[in-house]
Amino acid sequence: MSTAAEDEIYMTPLTTPLCVLESQEAFQGLSDAERRYAHHLGVGSWGASLACLVQTSPESPALFSLLFSLFQAEKPSTLQAKASAAGVSDEDWVAFMQFCACFFGNMGNYLSFGDTKFVPRCEKEAFGKIVGSSVKGSELVGRWQAIADSVYDLSLGVRQLGLEGDGISTYYSAGIKKSDIELVQEFLADQRIGDQAYNTRLFKKGDVLQLCIASAEAKLSATHAFKGAKIVVQYGDHAPFMKVLADNIEKASADCPADRPEQLKMCQLYVKHFNGGNINDHKDSQRAWIMDKAPPVETNIGFIESYRDPFGVRGEFEGFVAVVNREQSRKFQALVDHATEFIAMLPWPPAFEKDEFLRPDFTSLDVIAFASSGIPAGINIPNYDDIRQDQGFKNVSLGNVLSAASPSEKITFLTAEDELLFQEWRGKSFEVQVAIHELLGHGSGKLLREHEGALNFDKATVVHPVTGKGIETYYKPGETWDSKFGAMSSSYEECRAECVGIYLCSVPEILTLFGHDAPAGGAVHDVIYGNWLIMVRAGLLALEYYSPASKTWRQAHMQARYVILRVLLEAGQGLVALNGKGADTVVSLDRGKILSVGRSAIGDFLLKLNVYKATADVEAGQGMYGKYSEVPQEMLELRETVLECKQPRKLFVQPVTRLAGGAVELQDFPATPEGMIASFVARFADDGPLGGLVACLDKSGQFPYGEPA
């Protein structure tokens, strides 16, 4: 039986913190051509982001279309007056507006961070009255009634994203089994296209498995027989959204500067990929993107992160456009300059590190558009294993995301003294952590693999540092990190990168690069203590994202932080403790033991994390990570306290660009529910570049424009 605190998880907060994504100053520093380039990429990305709704839940596309029509017809203030006259209370109106802001901010009715469904706090009847009060009420009421029950449904099978009864996922058709997904992954590996799953969804009708690939062009399907199964490969998923994206990237390419041939090549390959759906074209676009060093306008577009796929192999669409902050980027480039020295300090032998560190771009960006369900603080991409190992990657830190603060946030589970330090050092500590996490965490480590009949390591001499024996497992042709480790891969890798961050943040040379002088006598700098304190507190807060009924984690990063907390608690010697009861619970961290007990424990754990990943040792890796991911009874009791004290995550109100007479302007909107709604109405306005695209959502559902034939 769920508790009141448990039930509250699924109710839209009454006061979600909203922040303006400040980018006006950065945008004004661009040339006219750079502004046009950014505009077209942003327009295309937002158009394609409608695919996120299709990827979230069956009701999200229709609900987005309904709310867009509702607010396009009249402003909230006008609608409120009519709704009030129809008997809607002020409290219900506020709850309705908060739901709408959260829905638009998450691009769907499941939280982008946590993957739980959220429903309006007002009653269904009140929601219906508001819709019926509209000037278009006669048209919209029927559309609302068709989805109302689904919007408010909190039955166990739809409370979170998941598979096989543990939740819902529109990456897959209802009733699909993990064994079906595994079979298709084997098929893709057999075809030497293990990465192809990123831009697909998988459906099953009868005995036929249908792999639907995102593309503007609907090609003839191909049928394959594989291990007794019939697999049909069909193109054209998300077709109208992919077409708008490809068309706008083509427009953007006209403003690629002549001295940046790799940028033009990237755009051309993007167009080819989003039109045709071939994952190899996207991989080639990423190769070109890596070579386009320090562009004034940075971008990356595609089905990138697999966090929301319960199986961990299919990517959610995202497209970002941002302006490089050159002054802020200098410290990150200094970290790149010394990266090989710092990577050598990590606790694994050289045989488990890349033969050559492929020097990446590392820039601080002010985001103009981040078209997806959520916005991260930093990114290390591409996620394709072979490119990361052989050609490299890029790192970005999203400066205007990091700097956005919620003034109403309450700091929980810390002593008064630690709370003051936390407030003062959180931003500076997190900046160091994100930089190390992205560059030296995600950017380190070698995958031992077979390629074209040869191994990329010497099997006769390399010794497994955990077992002391030879290397018995490695990646075979067609196998990838995601395909081997499955749903656990995202959290496992985030944990590895987080561990690298807290392990290396005490290196004096790194602190100096970020303007922090190392204290004398081996003392722990506040920036180090702040970073470790943030991590252990986050490990406790992570319990919000654990589902006891299914014994699953709903958020990769938070699972990773909980695992780190468990490792540090296991280290003992008073390093970390959870003291007190209920709301008086506090996390304590012994500052004097961070560099000894703490760093040693993280080093030992990090060695195993990296080696098990490097050797494709699924059994050992999943066994270890699964053990630390378990939530024993005492932690379940703490979870109730965490739920009672939880606070909503902030959402960003993003600007909209407008092109008129060859000039581009950036329009900001206020950090209010009304501002969030107005930004989406402007972004998809009928008289704008995405006019009419929202109507395509009415044709989409769990299957691409109807059930597969």
Buried (B, 14 or more C-beta within 10 A) or exposed (E): EBEEBBEEBBBBBEEBBBBBBBBBEBBEBBEEBBBBBBBBBBBBBBBBBBBBBBBBBBBBBBBBBBBBBBBBBBEBEEBBEBBBEBEBEEEBBBBBBBBBBBBBBBBBBBBBBBBBBBBBBBEBEBBBBBBBBBEBBEEBBEBBEEBBEBBBBBEEEBBBBBBBEBBBBBBBBEEBEBEBBBBBBBBBBBEEBBBBBBBBBBBBEEEBBBBBBBBBBBEEBEEBEBEEBEBBBBBBBBBBBBBBBBBBBBBBBEBBBEEBEBBBBBBBBBBBBBBBBBBBBBBBBBBBBBBBEEBBBBBBBBBBBBBBBBBBBBBBBBBBBBBBBEEBBEBBBBBBEBBEEBBEBBBBEEBBBBEEBBEBBBBBBBBBBBBBBBBBBBBBBBBBBBBBBBBBBBBBBBBBBBEBEBEEEEEBBBBEEBBEBBEEBBEBBBBBBBBBBBBBBBBBBBBBBBEEEEBBBEEEEBEBBBEEEEBEBBBEEBBBBBBBBBBBBBBBBBBBBBBBBBBBBBBEBBBEBBEBEBEEEEEBBBBBBBBBBBBBBBBBBBBBBBBEEBEBBBBBBBBBBBBBBBBBBEBEEEBBBBEBEEEEBBBBBBBEBBBEBBBBBBBBBBBBBBBBBBBBBBEBBBEBBEEBBEBEEEBEEBBBBBBBBBBBBBBBBBBBBBBEEEEBEBEBBEBBBBBBBBBBBBBBBEEBBBEEBBBBBEEBBBBBBEEBE
